[in-house]
Amino acid sequence: MKREIVLTPTLAKPYAPYAPGIKVTKAAGFIFISGVVTNDVNGNIIFKGDIAGQMRQVKDNLRVTLEAAGVTFADVVKINTYVLGNYMQEYVTRGLDIEYLNSFPTPSVTLVGVASLANEGQLIESEVIAALK
């Protein structure tokens, strides 16, 4: 895969480690991973009320799914993350967004505060697109 960060001098530099755009050429294909939450292998929501714990569990769940597809965080080109609205300020203020993004080498990112997620107790959900090798 060949990836190139798309920057323009007419936009402000991102405050976190992400790219405004990613141009991917010569990829063998893509994997689109549905929203990943903090459920354990039995479907139980873990780290209830703990945005940092849930963020790390989402990252771990994403890692396992990416590895099953034969790719890593280095191959992720797009992340959409949804954070329960009343946890958004803590997520950003504590730098959890930057900690999360530091796992990925400069993807294109969207971060959205939402009123609710699918199941009570879920505070964060992420979906990603990764280029296959």
Secondary structure by P-SEA (a helix, b strand, c coil): cbbbbbbbccccccccccccbbbbccccbbbbbcccccccccccccccccaaaaaaaaaaaaaaaaaaaccccccccbbbbbccccaaaaaaaaaaaaaaacccccccbbbbbbcccccccccbbbbbccccc
